[in-house]
Amino acid sequence: MSALSERYIYADNAATTPLSPAALEAMMPYLTSEFGNPGGIHRVAKAAANALADARTRTAAQLGAKPHELYYTSGGSESDNWVLWGAVQRYRDLYGADAPVRVITSAIEHHAVLHTCRALGSAQEETTYLPVDNQGHVRIEDLERALEEAHTASLAAGVDAPGAALVSIMLANNEVGTIQDVPALAAVAHSRGVPFHTDAVQAVGHIPVNVNDLGVDALSLSGHKFHGPRGIGALYLREGFSIPPFIEGGGQERGERAGTENVAGAVGMAAALEEAHEGLADRMARVGALRDQLVEHVLATVDDVRYTGDPDPEHRLPSIASFACKNVDGELLVVLLDRAGVAAATGSACSTGSTDPSHVATALGLDDPAWAHGTLRLSLADNVAEEDITELCDRVPRCIKRARLLSGR
C-alpha cells in the first residue's frame, strides 16, 4: 500500500486546485516589476490600476456581469460573510432596526454560510435552514413555506415587510456535487420581494455560470477552485442591489471593500477563469464520463457502499464522486488512500478534531452512524487521464476494504 513506488494521484480538487501556468505567467509582472498600488496617481500606480480594471472587465465578462457589479474579496468565505451581514443591515435600513428579520438558507451550505448564520443568530436575527431530499436538492415548496412564514411573522410584529433579508442557496454542493435549480429558487424568492444569493465557489469554472441566466442578486466565487491563485475571490452584486461595506478603511472597490487590492491575484484569477471556459463543454463531458467509470467500478467491487448526491450527470458537478461506506472510519480511509498514493477527502469534521459526521451526510438522511462516518469524496482534476482512473479503480476499493477491517465497526 506504499505510495513510494506508485504515482501519486491528486483527487482533492474540490479543496483546491494547482495554479495554472497561464495564471502564473499573467501574475508575474505584478509580483515583480509592476508592483504599484492602484490607488496612486503616478505612472507605476496607474499601470496597476489599469491591470486591475482589465482583470475586472475580463472576469465579469466570463460571468455575464458588468464590471462595476464585481467586487474583489479575499475569497469565497469573505464574500459569503459580506453578503449575509450586509443583507441583514440593508434590511434594517429599509424596514427599521426593530423589524423582525431572518435569513433563509439550506442545511447543506458551506460553513462560511452556516457559521455566519449562527453568528447572525446571536445578534438577534433568525435563520431558517431548509431541508434537502436524499440527493441534496432544496425543494421549491419548502422555500415557499419559509418565505410565507417569514412574511407572516413580520406582519404579526406590525411591520409590512417580506420578513426575510436574503435567501442564500449554494449553486453546487462541495461534498456531493449536487447542483441546485437556482433559477427556480431565485424566482420564488423574488416573487416575495426577497433578494437571492448563491455560493457558486464550487461551480464557477467547472460548469457554465451566468448571473443573468441564474437570476441572482449576489454570487460568491473563489479563484483557487479553478486553477487561480489563493487569496482572491469576488462578490457579484447586481446593479441596484447594494449592501453596506464589510471592511472599512480606504476607498477601494468604489468604497465598498477597504484594503489595497490584490492586483496579481485579480489578474491571475481572470486568466484562470478564461482558460477554464475554453472547451468547457467538452471537458465536462470527458471528466464526467471518467467519473462515472470510477463510480461504477467502486460500487461493483465493494459491498455496502452508496453513491451520494444526485446520480444524474445533468444535476451534478462532473468532477465529484462521493460515497458513503458502511462501517468505515472516513478519516482512516483518507489516511490509507494517502499512503496508497491518492489525495482524497472525507466529509467528517476532522479538521476541527470533531468526530461528528458530515452535516451534509446527515442532511441527506445518512443519520445511521454506521454510514455517516464513512463518507469519501474524490474530486477529479480537469486533466484527469484514463490511466488515473485505472489506478483509482484499483486503489480506492482496496483502501475501503482495508479501512473497514481496521475500523472495527
N, C-alpha and C positions, 0 to 999 in steps of 0.2 A: 504493500500500500504506500510505499515511499514515493514522494514526488521527485526525488533526486534523479531518477532515471527516466522520468516522464515529462513531457511538455506540459507546462502549466497553462491552464485554460481559465481566463478571467470571465466568469459568468455572474458578475455582480454589477452590471452596467446601470441598473436602476438606482444604485447607490451613488455612483459617479462614473464618468467616462474619461478615457485618456484624452489629453489635449490634442486637437487636430493640428498636424503640421502646418496647414494653411492658416489656422488661427494664430499659432505661434509666430509664424512669419509676419503676419499682419501686425502683431503686437510689438515686435522687437524695436521698431523705431521709437515707440512711446515708452519703452522701458530703458532706452539709452539716450540717443541724441535729441529726440523730440520730447523732452521731459517737462514742458511748460505746464503751468497752472492755467486752465482755460478761463479763469476769472479775470486775468490781467488784460492790459491793453497794448502791450508791446508785441513785437513780431513773433517771439517764441510762444507767448501765451495765445496769440491769435491762431497759430498753427495748431495748437492743441484744441482750441475751441472749434476750429473748422473740422478737425478729425472727429470730435465728439458729435457735432451736428450731422456729419455724414453718416456716422455709425447709427445714430438715432433714426435717420431717414431710411437707411437700408433695413434696419431691424423692424421698424414699423411697417415697411412695405411687405415684408415676409408674413406679417400677421394681418394684413388688410387694414391697418390702423393709420392714423395721421401722426406725423412726427410729434406734434405737441401733445398727443394723448399718451405718450410713453414717458415714464419717469424711471430713471435708473435707481436701483437699490443694491444692497449687498447680496441679494439672493432671494429665493422663494420664501424663506421664513420671515424676513423683514417685510416683504411685500404682503404676505398674509396678515401679519401683525398690524401693519399700517392700515389696510383696508377695513379690518374688523374694528379697531379702535376708532378710526376715522368715521366710519359709517354711523357708529353709535353717537359720536359727538355731533355729526351732521344732523341726525335725527333730533337730538336735544335742542340744537339751534333752531330747527324748524318748528318743533311742537312744544317746546318748553322743558325746563330742567326737571320738572316733576312728572312728565308724561311717562307712563309705563312703556318699556321698550324691551324687545328681545331680538336675538339673532337666531336664525334657523339654519341648521347645518345637518350633516349626516353623521351616523355613528362610525363611519369608516374613514373619516378625514385624516390627513396627516396631522401629527401632533402640533405642528406650527399653528394649525387652526384650532384643534381641540384644547390645547393648553391655553391659548389666548382666550377662547370662550370661557374656560374655567376662571381665568383672571378677571374677565368681564363680570362674571357672576359674583365675584367677591366685591365688585363695585356696585352692586345692587341692580345689575341688568340680568335678564334671564336668557337662557339658551334652550332651544328645542332641538333635540337630537333625533333626526328621523331614522327609523329602522330601514334595513335593506332586506331584499329577498335573499335566498340562499346562493345566488350568483353575484350578489353585491350591487344590485340595482335599487336606486331610490324610486319608490312608487309615486306616480303623479297624485294619486288620491291622498296619500299621506301628507304631501306638501300642501295640497288644497286644504286639508283639515287643519294643519298647523297654522296656515295663514288666516283661516276663519277664526280659530281660537285666539290668535294674537289681536285681530281686529275687535273681537267681542270683548276681550279684556280691556282694550283701550276705551271702548265705549262705556264699559262699566265704571271706568275711572273718570268718566266725564270728559274724555278727550276724543274728538272725532279725527282719528289718525289711523294709519294702517296697523300700528301696533308692533310691526317688525321693522328694524332698521336695515336689515340685509338678509338675503338668502345666500349662503356660501356652500356650494356643492362642487367637489373636485371633478375635473373632466375625466381623468383616468386614475384608477387606484394604484398606489405604489407597491402594494403587496401582491395583488392578484391580477392586476391589469385590466379589470372591467372598465369599460367606457360607458359613462352616463349619457342619457339623452338630454344634454344640456339645453339645446334649443327649446325643447318642450317644457323643461323645468323653468327656464328663464321666462318663457311666455306666461306661465302660470303666475310667477312672482309679479311680473309687470301688470297682469290683469288686476292685481290688488294694490298697485302703486308702490311695490317694494323693489328696490334695486337688487341685481343679481351679480355675484362674484363667483368665478371659478378658479380654483387652484389647478393650473394647467402645467405644473412643473414636470410631471412625468410624460405629458403628451407632446409638448412642443418639440419639434424636430424629429418626432417618431411617427406621427400621423398628421394629416392636414389640420391646421388650426387657423381659423379666420374669425376674427372677433365679430364681423358682421354676420357671418353665417351662424355663429353661436348665439348672437343676440344678447351678449352680456354687457354689463356696465363696467366691470372690472375683471382683470385677468392677471394672474401671477405666473412668472416664468423664471428659470434659473439657468445660467449659461453652462454650468458644468454637467448638466444632464444630457447635453447634445454635443459634446466634444469642444465646448468653450472653456474658458478659464473659471476657476473657483473665485468666489468673492464678488461676482457680478450677476445681477438679475434685473428684472424690471417689473413695474406695475403699470398695466394699461388701465387708464381711466377714461371712459367715454366722454367726449366733449359734452358738457352740460351736467356731468356728474362729478362734483368736486367734493373733496374731503379736506379737513384740516391737516397741516403738516404733522408728521410723526417725529421728525428730528428738527429741532430749532437751532438756529445759528446764522449762517450766511444766507445769501440769496440764491444759492444754487438750485438747479432744477425748477427754475421760474418761481423761486420762493417756497417750493413745496417740500424740498428734502435737502437740508443743510449738509455740508461736508464737501470737500474738494472732490471732484468727480474722478472716477477710476477710468481714465481715458484709454489706457491699454486694454483694460477689461472690456470696455464697451466696444472697442474696435475688434477685439478677438471674438466676442460673442456674435457680432454682426457677421464676421467671416464664417464662423462655425455654423450659424443658422442658414446662411445662404448655401453652404456646402451640404448641409443636412437635407435641404429641399431639392437638391439636384438628384433626379432619378428616384425620388421618394417612393412613388407608387411601385416601381419595380423592386426596390429594396424591401418594402413592406411585404410584398408577395413572396420574395425569396426567403426572408428571415422567418416569416410566418410558417412557410412550408417546412423549413428545417425544425422549427419549434415543435410543430405537430408531429414530426417524425420522432423526435425525442420523447414527447409525451406518450405517444402510442407504445413506444418500447418500454418505458418505465412502468406503465400500467399493465402491460402484458407480462412482465417478468418479475414483478414484486407484488405479493399479496398485501391486502389491507392498505392500499394507497389510493387516495382520492385526488382528482384534479379539481382545484378550487378556482372560483371565479366563473365568468361566462365562457363556455367552451366554443361559442360561435365566433369565428375569426373576425366577423364584421363588428363585434362588440367587445373586442379585446385588443390590447396592445400586442403587436406581432412578436415582440421580443421576450415576453414574460411567460414562463412556465412555472406554475405554482402548485404545490401539492400539500396534502395533509397525510402524514404517515402514522398509522396507529402504533401505539406502544413504542414510540421513538422519542428520545430527547433531542429536540431541534438543535440546541447548542452543540451537543456532542456530534451530531451529524455534520454540522458545518466544520467542526474541527477535523473530523475524519476525511471529509472532502478536501479540505486544505492539504492534509497530509498526502492525499491521493492526487494532488495537482489540480484542484478545482476551487476557484473562489466562488462562494455562494452565500446565501443569507437565510436566516430564519426570522419569522415574524415575531418571536417572543422578545420580550424587553431585556435582552441580555446586556445591552449597553449600560443599563442602569443597575445591573445586579439583581433585577427582579426575576422571580420565577413565574410571574403571571403570564398566561398565554396572550398571544396577539389579540388586540382589540378588534382587528378585522376578522380574524377567525371566529371569535365569539359572536360578532355581529352576523356572520354568515350562518350561524346555527351550530358551529362546532364547539359546543359547550361541554362536551364529554372530555375530561382531561386526557383520556387515552388517545384522543385525536388532536386536541387543541394544542398540545405541547410539541407536536411533531411537524410543524409547518416548515416548508422548504420553498425558497424562491430561487430560480435560475433565470437570470436576465441576460439574454444573448447580445453579443456585440453586433454592430451594424455589418461588419465584415466577417461574421461567423462563417466558417467553411464546413464542407461535408465531413472532412476529417475531424473537426472539432466535435461534431455531433456523434460521429462514430466512437470517439473517445468518451464522450459523456454517456453514451448508451452503455458503455462498459463500466465506467467508474461509479456513476450515480447508483445504479441498483446494488452494486457490491457494497457501497457505503451505507445505504439504507438498511440492508440486511445485517451488516456488522453493527451498526448503531442500535438496532433492535435487540441484538444479543447482549450488547453491553449495557443498554438502558435498564434491563432487568424489570421491564414492565409487562 
